[in-house]
Amino acid sequence: MRFRRTGGFGGNLPPLTLDAADLSRSEVTDLERLLAHADLSAVREAPPVRRDSPDAFQYDLDVEIAGRPHRLSVTDRTVPPSLRPLLTQLTRLAQERRASGR
């Protein structure tokens, strides 16, 4: 799984690549639950963040589920409620990695 958050007042986060082998069992279980709840196949992509909305975040996600690749980009304004918990968790993981220098 690859995740990236760009834009916003707080700045970009470095890209985050997650491999299940590098995560604890509880982290894998949490991410699987959040992915199932997100229903990625129903998410409509958003256009890139406009220059007149510099404080908006854009989230890019690339994940394979049951052998099927899913790629999407959404902004703060277009994130469906079902996807928000997954993006929150991935943002937290990316921030932790940035803070630890990994």
C-alpha positions in Angstrom: 0.0 0.0 0.0 1.3 3.5 -0.9 -0.1 6.6 0.6 0.7 10.3 0.2 -0.8 13.5 1.5 0.1 16.8 -0.2 -1.0 20.4 0.2 -2.5 22.0 3.2 -1.2 24.6 5.5 0.7 22.0 7.6 2.8 20.8 4.6 3.3 17.6 2.8 4.0 14.3 4.4 6.6 12.0 2.8 5.2 9.1 0.8 4.3 6.1 3.0 4.7 2.6 1.7 3.4 -0.1 3.9 4.1 -3.8 3.7 2.1 -6.2 5.9 5.4 -8.0 6.8 6.6 -4.7 8.4 3.5 -4.1 10.5 2.3 -5.6 13.7 -0.7 -8.0 13.5 -2.9 -5.4 15.2 -1.9 -2.7 12.6 -2.6 -5.1 9.8 -6.0 -6.0 11.3 -6.9 -2.4 11.8 -5.9 -1.5 8.2 -7.9 -4.4 6.8 -10.9 -3.4 8.7 -10.6 0.3 7.6 -10.1 -0.8 4.0 -13.2 -3.0 4.1 -15.2 -0.1 5.5 -13.9 2.4 3.0 -15.4 0.6 -0.1 -12.8 1.9 -2.4 -14.6 0.8 -5.5 -17.3 3.3 -4.8 -15.0 6.3 -4.2 -15.0 8.8 -7.0 -11.8 10.5 -7.7 -11.4 14.2 -7.2 -9.5 16.7 -9.4 -6.2 17.9 -8.0 -6.2 20.6 -5.4 -6.8 23.9 -7.0 -4.3 26.8 -6.5 -7.1 28.8 -5.0 -7.5 26.2 -2.2 -3.9 26.0 -0.9 -5.0 24.9 2.5 -6.7 21.7 1.2 -5.0 18.4 1.4 -4.9 15.9 -1.4 -4.7 12.2 -0.5 -3.3 9.6 -3.0 -3.8 6.0 -2.3 -2.5 2.9 -4.2 -3.5 -0.4 -2.7 -4.1 -4.0 -3.9 -7.1 -5.8 -2.4 -7.8 -9.4 -3.3 -5.4 -9.1 -6.3 -7.2 -6.0 -7.7 -5.3 -2.7 -7.7 -7.1 0.4 -6.5 -5.7 3.9 -7.1 -7.5 7.0 -6.1 -6.9 10.7 -5.3 -9.3 12.7 -3.1 -9.2 16.0 -1.4 -10.4 17.2 2.0 -13.6 18.4 0.3 -14.3 15.2 -1.6 -13.4 12.5 1.0 -16.5 10.3 1.6 -17.2 9.6 5.3 -16.4 5.8 4.7 -12.9 6.7 3.6 -12.0 9.3 6.3 -11.0 6.8 9.1 -8.5 5.0 6.7 -7.0 8.3 5.7 -6.7 9.4 9.3 -4.9 6.2 10.2 -2.5 6.4 7.2 -1.8 10.1 8.0 -1.0 9.1 11.6 1.4 6.4 10.4 3.1 8.7 8.0 3.5 11.4 10.7 5.0 8.8 13.0 7.4 7.7 10.4 8.4 11.3 9.6 9.0 12.0 13.3 11.1 8.8 13.8 13.1 9.5 10.6 12.2 6.2 9.0 
